[in-house]
Amino acid sequence: MDKIREVIIYTDGACSGNPGPGGYGGILRSGSHHKEISGGFRKTTNNRMEILAAIKSLEALKYPCRVKLYSDSRYLVDAITKKWAVRWRANGWMRNRNDAAVNPDLWEQLLILCARHEVEFIWVKGHASTPENNRCDELAVAAAHRENLPPDFGFEEKTAVTTSLDLL
């Protein structure tokens, strides 16, 4: 039986304006292997990029792994470690009786990936003395400033629907 691979992941999201052009960055390390990932969207939010950084990093793993995922996003870390996202899903993506959970499309993807891997989410202070977190921030900011960024359909379609309903 193969030993489960252990991976350390650092992630960060960035947005120029909120909403605005956004990007995510991730660093994956396992043994001597090191990989950096990044991507961006023309209009999104910082929180979406924080969640997407975790999703894209976990999607980059080819096999189920034991993961320590470091993020400076309390929103991301708390939603998983305090089981908020699990509760939101169980309640039909409602935070409570009146308020819908934000970003259910991304939380659903993340929960599926967390079921595939053993993931421990760990909060780190942003823009501090964690070199990997600082590098992820650089990757995310650079991605947000790329030319011809694609749309974040999960954000832009929801915004378009909300705007159309406001006009009725």
GIWOUR-V83065 format. One record per residue. N is the residue number from 1. RES is the residue in one small letter. NEAR is the number of other C-alpha atoms within 8 Angstrom. D_LAST is the distance of its C-alpha to the last C-alpha in Angstrom with 1 decimal. Layout:
n:N res:RES near:NEAR d_last:D_LAST
n:N res:RES near:NEAR d_last:D_LAST
This chain:
n:1 res:m near:2 d_last:60.3
n:2 res:d near:3 d_last:58.5
n:3 res:k near:4 d_last:57.7
n:4 res:i near:7 d_last:54.0
n:5 res:r near:8 d_last:53.1
n:6 res:e near:8 d_last:52.2
n:7 res:v near:12 d_last:49.7
n:8 res:i near:11 d_last:48.6
n:9 res:i near:13 d_last:45.1
n:10 res:y near:13 d_last:43.7
n:11 res:t near:18 d_last:40.0
n:12 res:d near:17 d_last:37.8
n:13 res:g near:20 d_last:34.4
n:14 res:a near:14 d_last:33.4
n:15 res:c near:16 d_last:30.4
n:16 res:s near:9 d_last:30.6
n:17 res:g near:6 d_last:27.8
n:18 res:n near:8 d_last:25.6
n:19 res:p near:10 d_last:23.5
n:20 res:g near:11 d_last:25.7
n:21 res:p near:16 d_last:28.4
n:22 res:g near:21 d_last:30.0
n:23 res:g near:18 d_last:33.1
n:24 res:y near:22 d_last:35.2
n:25 res:g near:18 d_last:38.9
n:26 res:g near:17 d_last:41.3
n:27 res:i near:14 d_last:45.1
n:28 res:l near:13 d_last:46.8
n:29 res:r near:11 d_last:50.4
n:30 res:s near:10 d_last:52.8
n:31 res:g near:5 d_last:56.5
n:32 res:s near:5 d_last:57.3
n:33 res:h near:7 d_last:53.9
n:34 res:h near:8 d_last:51.3
n:35 res:k near:7 d_last:48.0
n:36 res:e near:8 d_last:45.2
n:37 res:i near:10 d_last:41.7
n:38 res:s near:12 d_last:38.7
n:39 res:g near:10 d_last:35.5
n:40 res:g near:15 d_last:32.4
n:41 res:f near:13 d_last:28.8
n:42 res:r near:13 d_last:27.0
n:43 res:k near:12 d_last:24.2
n:44 res:t near:16 d_last:24.5
n:45 res:t near:13 d_last:25.5
n:46 res:n near:12 d_last:29.0
n:47 res:n near:9 d_last:28.7
n:48 res:r near:11 d_last:27.6
n:49 res:m near:16 d_last:30.7
n:50 res:e near:15 d_last:32.9
n:51 res:i near:13 d_last:32.0
n:52 res:l near:11 d_last:32.3
n:53 res:a near:15 d_last:35.7
n:54 res:a near:12 d_last:36.9
n:55 res:i near:12 d_last:35.5
n:56 res:k near:10 d_last:37.0
n:57 res:s near:14 d_last:40.3
n:58 res:l near:8 d_last:40.6
n:59 res:e near:8 d_last:39.7
n:60 res:a near:6 d_last:42.6
n:61 res:l near:8 d_last:45.1
n:62 res:k near:5 d_last:46.8
n:63 res:y near:4 d_last:48.2
n:64 res:p near:10 d_last:47.4
n:65 res:c near:11 d_last:48.5
n:66 res:r near:11 d_last:49.1
n:67 res:v near:12 d_last:46.9
n:68 res:k near:11 d_last:46.8
n:69 res:l near:13 d_last:43.5
n:70 res:y near:13 d_last:43.4
n:71 res:s near:15 d_last:40.3
n:72 res:d near:11 d_last:39.6
n:73 res:s near:9 d_last:36.1
n:74 res:r near:9 d_last:36.3
n:75 res:y near:7 d_last:32.8
n:76 res:l near:11 d_last:34.1
n:77 res:v near:12 d_last:37.6
n:78 res:d near:10 d_last:36.5
n:79 res:a near:11 d_last:33.8
n:80 res:i near:11 d_last:36.5
n:81 res:t near:8 d_last:39.6
n:82 res:k near:6 d_last:38.1
n:83 res:k near:9 d_last:36.5
n:84 res:w near:10 d_last:33.0
n:85 res:a near:10 d_last:31.6
n:86 res:v near:9 d_last:33.6
n:87 res:r near:9 d_last:32.3
n:88 res:w near:12 d_last:28.6
n:89 res:r near:11 d_last:29.2
n:90 res:a near:7 d_last:31.1
n:91 res:n near:8 d_last:28.2
n:92 res:g near:6 d_last:25.6
n:93 res:w near:10 d_last:24.7
n:94 res:m near:12 d_last:24.0
n:95 res:r near:11 d_last:25.9
n:96 res:n near:6 d_last:26.0
n:97 res:r near:5 d_last:24.3
n:98 res:n near:6 d_last:21.2
n:99 res:d near:7 d_last:21.1
n:100 res:a near:8 d_last:20.6
n:101 res:a near:9 d_last:23.4
n:102 res:v near:4 d_last:22.6
n:103 res:n near:8 d_last:24.0
n:104 res:p near:9 d_last:24.8
n:105 res:d near:7 d_last:25.4
n:106 res:l near:11 d_last:28.2
n:107 res:w near:10 d_last:29.6
n:108 res:e near:9 d_last:30.0
n:109 res:q near:9 d_last:32.0
n:110 res:l near:11 d_last:34.0
n:111 res:l near:10 d_last:35.0
n:112 res:i near:8 d_last:36.2
n:113 res:l near:11 d_last:38.3
n:114 res:c near:9 d_last:39.7
n:115 res:a near:7 d_last:40.8
n:116 res:r near:7 d_last:42.7
n:117 res:h near:10 d_last:44.4
n:118 res:e near:10 d_last:46.0
n:119 res:v near:9 d_last:43.9
n:120 res:e near:7 d_last:44.7
n:121 res:f near:11 d_last:42.2
n:122 res:i near:9 d_last:43.9
n:123 res:w near:10 d_last:42.4
n:124 res:v near:9 d_last:44.1
n:125 res:k near:7 d_last:43.7
n:126 res:g near:8 d_last:41.8
n:127 res:h near:7 d_last:43.6
n:128 res:a near:6 d_last:46.8
n:129 res:s near:5 d_last:50.0
n:130 res:t near:10 d_last:48.7
n:131 res:p near:6 d_last:49.5
n:132 res:e near:8 d_last:47.4
n:133 res:n near:16 d_last:44.3
n:134 res:n near:12 d_last:44.9
n:135 res:r near:8 d_last:45.3
n:136 res:c near:16 d_last:42.1
n:137 res:d near:13 d_last:40.3
n:138 res:e near:9 d_last:42.0
n:139 res:l near:14 d_last:40.9
n:140 res:a near:18 d_last:37.2
n:141 res:v near:14 d_last:37.1
n:142 res:a near:9 d_last:38.9
n:143 res:a near:14 d_last:36.5
n:144 res:a near:18 d_last:33.5
n:145 res:h near:9 d_last:35.2
n:146 res:r near:8 d_last:36.0
n:147 res:e near:4 d_last:35.0
n:148 res:n near:5 d_last:32.4
n:149 res:l near:10 d_last:30.9
n:150 res:p near:7 d_last:28.9
n:151 res:p near:8 d_last:25.2
n:152 res:d near:10 d_last:24.7
n:153 res:f near:7 d_last:22.4
n:154 res:g near:8 d_last:22.1
n:155 res:f near:10 d_last:20.6
n:156 res:e near:11 d_last:18.8
n:157 res:e near:8 d_last:17.1
n:158 res:k near:9 d_last:15.8
n:159 res:t near:8 d_last:14.7
n:160 res:a near:8 d_last:12.9
n:161 res:v near:8 d_last:11.1
n:162 res:t near:8 d_last:10.3
n:163 res:t near:8 d_last:9.2
n:164 res:s near:8 d_last:6.8
n:165 res:l near:7 d_last:5.3
n:166 res:d near:6 d_last:5.6
n:167 res:l near:5 d_last:3.8
n:168 res:l near:4 d_last:0.0
